[in-house]
């Protein structure tokens, strides 16, 4: 378990709706809300007893406010003012508002996803091996395609609790499926190499770093780079752009979803595992319009369910399950694909 401590946020807002949305947003992104109050119920002395790393103030009128003046006179922690009315969580404007707010918070008080890297040590020490699903007979002939360019590419997207969930998914998944994966994990860059080693250690899938100008291949999981955006050329080869991911996430799951769906269209899918925030929700509609699929990890099996929850609440997810159930669903997806030409031929001969 990580010893990274979540930043403590004090919230002062003069509407109950704003306080509710801020509470939900801060908590789902890994911050610890130590106070969330109407200014009318606070005295200046109350501020002294609250141990906060940052104050988030959203008031209709801040001029000549004794509370605001008291906060500004104390130099113990930063004060962030007026981030604007928070849209409803299901609103199309919510992801943009959230990115703007949390981009500032991460610069001021740190990134809660720092807790992901230290948790890898527990996975490194874990020796438990779960039983692997069997490759159905209808797909047995596909085993020879391992190492060939993948006809379908699926994105595994995750944040806090993600490595545990993705490892469970890959441990259960048999090799020989006509698919390759890209794995976008919110994590600090210095843990990137450890992530590749730990997540794939018990599976039949080859977990590798990204390769410039090469295709994603069947039987492999390509870890999306932390430091620069990854896209694809017209032939599906990986492109490392040299530019940073759009703030505030590295890698940006939204951007990776857009890049993947633009190239692969109906030959792609997204599985959102355990994670904080709502990264991915802004791009999910585009993935669906392009013919792709969006699946999510079931909430009760997550360390943090905010990321898959946001996709479910937005109506984007067509299937939810724990990591093993998601692996079984993917196997079933390819079994159904393999049977479609036969079914079509039977109909034509009737």
C-alpha positions in Angstrom: 0.0 0.0 0.0 1.2 3.5 -0.8 2.3 6.0 1.8 1.5 8.9 -0.5 -0.9 11.2 1.5 -3.7 12.9 -0.4 -3.7 16.7 -0.4 -6.2 18.3 2.0 -8.6 20.7 0.5 -10.9 23.2 2.3 -13.9 24.3 0.3 -15.9 27.5 0.9 -18.9 28.0 -1.5 -22.2 29.9 -1.0 -24.5 27.4 -2.8 -25.3 23.9 -1.8 -25.2 22.6 -5.4 -21.7 24.0 -5.9 -20.5 22.5 -2.6 -22.0 19.1 -3.6 -20.3 19.0 -7.0 -17.0 20.2 -5.7 -17.1 17.6 -2.9 -17.8 14.8 -5.4 -15.2 16.0 -7.9 -12.4 16.5 -5.4 -13.1 13.1 -3.7 -13.3 11.2 -7.0 -10.0 12.7 -8.1 -8.2 11.5 -5.0 -8.2 14.7 -2.8 -9.2 14.8 0.8 -11.9 17.4 1.5 -11.3 18.5 5.1 -14.0 21.2 5.1 -16.9 22.0 2.8 -18.9 24.9 4.2 -21.3 27.8 3.5 -19.4 31.0 4.5 -22.4 32.1 6.6 -21.6 29.2 9.0 -17.9 30.0 9.4 -16.0 32.3 11.7 -12.5 33.5 11.2 -11.4 31.4 14.1 -12.7 28.3 12.4 -10.1 28.6 9.7 -7.3 28.2 12.2 -8.4 24.8 13.3 -8.7 23.3 9.8 -5.5 21.7 8.5 -5.7 22.4 4.7 -3.1 22.3 2.0 -5.2 24.5 -0.2 -8.5 26.5 0.1 -10.9 26.5 -2.8 -13.2 29.5 -2.6 -16.2 30.0 -4.8 -18.4 32.9 -3.7 -20.7 35.2 -5.6 -19.2 38.2 -3.8 -15.6 38.1 -2.5 -14.9 41.8 -2.1 -14.7 42.9 1.6 -15.3 39.4 2.8 -13.8 38.9 6.3 -13.3 35.2 5.6 -11.5 35.9 2.3 -9.3 38.5 3.9 -8.4 36.2 6.7 -7.4 33.5 4.3 -5.3 35.8 2.2 -3.6 37.2 5.3 -2.4 33.7 6.2 0.5 32.5 4.1 0.4 28.9 5.2 -1.3 27.6 2.0 -2.5 28.8 -1.4 -6.1 30.0 -2.1 -7.8 29.2 -5.4 -10.6 31.5 -6.3 -13.7 31.4 -8.6 -13.3 28.4 -10.9 -16.8 29.1 -12.1 -20.1 27.4 -11.7 -19.6 23.6 -11.8 -21.6 21.9 -14.6 -23.6 18.8 -13.8 -21.5 15.6 -13.9 -23.4 14.3 -17.0 -23.0 17.6 -18.8 -20.8 17.8 -22.0 -19.1 20.8 -20.3 -18.1 18.9 -17.2 -14.9 17.2 -18.5 -13.5 20.5 -19.6 -14.3 22.2 -16.3 -12.8 19.3 -14.4 -9.6 19.3 -16.5 -9.1 23.0 -15.9 -9.7 22.7 -12.1 -7.5 19.7 -11.6 -4.7 21.0 -13.8 -4.4 23.9 -11.4 -4.7 21.7 -8.3 -2.0 19.3 -9.5 0.4 22.2 -10.0 -0.4 23.7 -6.6 -0.7 20.7 -4.3 0.4 17.6 -6.3 -1.1 14.7 -8.3 -3.0 12.0 -6.4 -1.9 9.5 -9.1 1.5 9.5 -7.4 -0.1 6.8 -5.2 -0.2 4.4 -8.1 3.5 3.7 -8.5 4.3 2.7 -4.9 1.4 0.2 -5.0 3.3 -1.8 -7.7 5.6 -3.3 -5.0 2.7 -5.3 -3.6 2.0 -6.7 -7.1 5.7 -7.5 -7.5 5.6 -9.6 -4.3 2.3 -11.3 -5.1 2.8 -14.9 -6.1 -0.8 -15.9 -6.5 -1.7 -17.2 -10.0 -5.3 -17.3 -11.0 -6.6 -19.9 -13.4 -6.5 -18.8 -17.1 -9.5 -19.0 -19.3 -9.4 -21.7 -22.1 -9.1 -20.6 -25.7 -12.2 -21.9 -27.4 -11.8 -24.5 -30.2 -13.3 -22.0 -32.7 -10.3 -19.8 -32.1 -7.6 -22.5 -31.8 -6.4 -21.8 -35.3 -5.7 -18.2 -34.5 -2.8 -19.0 -32.2 -0.4 -18.8 -35.2 -1.2 -15.1 -35.7 0.6 -14.1 -32.5 3.2 -11.5 -33.5 1.3 -10.5 -36.6 -0.1 -7.0 -36.9 -3.3 -6.9 -34.9 -6.6 -6.6 -36.8 -8.2 -5.1 -33.7 -6.6 -2.9 -31.1 -8.2 -2.3 -27.6 -7.3 0.3 -25.1 -6.9 -0.7 -21.4 -7.4 2.6 -19.5 -6.7 2.9 -15.7 -5.6 5.1 -12.8 -5.6 4.3 -9.1 -6.0 0.5 -8.7 -5.4 0.0 -12.4 -2.3 -2.2 -12.3 -4.0 -4.7 -10.1 -7.1 -4.8 -12.3 -5.2 -4.9 -15.6 -3.0 -7.7 -14.2 -6.0 -9.7 -13.2 -7.5 -9.2 -16.7 -4.3 -10.3 -18.5 -3.7 -13.2 -16.1 -7.1 -14.6 -17.1 -6.9 -13.9 -20.8 -5.7 -16.7 -23.0 -3.2 -16.0 -25.8 -4.1 -16.6 -29.4 -6.8 -13.9 -29.7 -6.7 -11.7 -32.9 -6.1 -8.5 -30.9 -3.4 -6.3 -29.5 -3.7 -3.8 -26.7 -2.5 -0.4 -25.7 -2.4 0.3 -22.0 -2.8 3.9 -20.8 -2.1 4.1 -17.0 -1.9 7.3 -14.9 1.4 6.9 -13.2 4.6 8.8 -12.6 7.2 8.4 -15.4 9.8 6.8 -13.1 7.5 3.8 -12.6 7.0 3.2 -16.3 9.5 0.3 -16.7 8.3 -1.4 -13.5 4.7 -1.2 -14.8 5.7 -3.3 -17.8 7.5 -5.9 -15.7 4.9 -6.3 -13.0 1.6 -6.3 -14.9 2.6 -9.0 -17.4 4.6 -11.3 -15.1 2.0 -14.1 -14.8 0.2 -13.7 -18.1 0.7 -15.1 -21.6 0.7 -11.6 -23.0 3.9 -9.7 -23.9 3.8 -6.3 -22.1 6.2 -4.0 -23.9 7.2 -0.3 -24.3 6.0 1.6 -27.4 8.0 1.3 -30.6 8.2 4.2 -33.2 7.0 3.2 -36.7 5.9 -0.3 -35.8 2.5 -1.9 -35.7 0.7 -3.2 -32.6 0.8 -6.9 -32.8 -1.4 -9.8 -31.7 -0.4 -11.2 -28.3 1.1 -8.0 -27.0 0.2 -5.1 -24.7 1.9 -1.8 -25.6 2.3 0.5 -22.6 1.4 4.1 -23.7 4.4 6.4 -22.9 4.0 8.9 -20.0 6.2 11.6 -21.3 4.9 12.1 -24.9 1.7 11.6 -26.8 1.4 8.5 -28.9 -0.6 8.4 -32.1 -0.7 6.3 -35.4 0.1 6.9 -39.0 -2.2 6.0 -41.9 -1.0 2.4 -41.9 -1.5 2.0 -38.1 2.2 2.2 -37.1 2.8 3.9 -33.7 3.9 7.5 -33.8 5.6 9.2 -30.9 4.8 12.8 -31.4 7.4 14.4 -29.0 4.7 16.6 -27.5 3.3 16.3 -24.0 -0.1 15.0 -23.4 -2.9 17.6 -22.9 -3.2 18.5 -19.2 -3.9 17.5 -16.6 -3.3 13.7 -17.2 -0.2 11.8 -18.4 -1.1 9.9 -20.4 -4.4 11.5 -21.4 -6.9 8.7 -21.8 -9.2 11.0 -23.6 -6.6 11.8 -26.2 -5.5 8.2 -26.5 -9.1 7.2 -27.2 -9.4 9.8 -29.9 -6.2 8.8 -31.6 -7.1 5.1 -31.4 -10.7 5.5 -32.7 -9.5 7.8 -35.5 -7.2 5.1 -36.8 -9.1 1.9 -36.1 -12.8 2.9 -36.0 -15.0 -0.1 -35.6 -11.9 -2.3 -35.1 -11.1 -0.8 -31.6 -12.5 -0.9 -28.1 -11.9 0.6 -24.7 -11.9 -1.1 -21.3 -11.9 1.4 -18.4 -10.6 -0.2 -15.2 -10.3 1.2 -11.7 -9.3 4.8 -11.5 -9.9 8.4 -10.3 -11.6 11.2 -12.1 -13.4 11.1 -15.4 -10.6 10.9 -17.9 -12.1 9.2 -21.0 -15.6 10.6 -20.7 -15.0 13.4 -23.1 -13.8 11.1 -25.9 -16.2 8.2 -25.3 -19.0 9.5 -27.6 -16.5 9.8 -30.5 -15.3 6.2 -30.0 -18.9 5.0 -30.2 -19.6 7.1 -33.3 -16.6 5.5 -35.0 -18.0 2.1 -34.3 -15.8 1.2 -31.3 -16.9 -0.3 -28.0 -16.6 1.0 -24.4 -16.6 -1.5 -21.5 -16.0 -0.8 -17.8 -14.9 -2.5 -14.6 -17.7 -3.1 -12.2 -17.6 -0.6 -9.3 -17.5 -3.1 -6.4 -14.3 -4.7 -7.8 -12.5 -1.4 -8.1 -10.0 0.3 -5.7 -11.5 3.6 -7.0 -14.6 3.4 -9.3 -14.8 7.1 -10.4 -13.4 6.6 -13.9 -15.6 3.7 -14.9 -18.6 5.2 -13.0 -18.4 8.4 -15.1 -18.5 6.4 -18.3 -21.5 4.4 -17.1 -23.3 7.5 -15.9 -22.8 9.1 -19.3 -24.4 6.1 -21.0 -21.3 5.1 -22.9 -20.5 1.7 -21.4 -22.3 -1.3 -23.0 -20.8 -4.0 -20.6 -19.4 -4.1 -17.0 -17.7 -6.8 -15.1 -14.8 -7.6 -12.8 -11.4 -8.2 -14.6 -12.0 -11.9 -15.1 -15.5 -11.3 -16.5 -14.2 -8.7 -18.8 -11.6 -11.2 -20.1 -14.3 -13.7 -20.7 -16.4 -11.1 -22.5 -13.6 -10.4 -24.8 -13.1 -14.0 -25.6 -16.8 -14.3 -26.3 -16.5 -11.3 -28.6 -14.0 -13.0 -30.8 -15.9 -16.3 -30.7 -18.9 -14.4 -32.0 -16.8 -12.8 -34.7 -15.4 -16.1 -35.8 -18.9 -17.6 -36.2 -20.3 -14.7 -38.2 -19.0 -15.8 -41.6 -20.4 -19.3 -41.1 -23.8 -18.0 -40.0 -23.9 -15.7 -43.0 -23.0 -18.6 -45.4 -25.8 -20.7 -43.9 -28.4 -17.9 -44.4 -27.3 -17.5 -48.0 -27.8 -21.2 -48.8 -31.3 -21.4 -47.4 
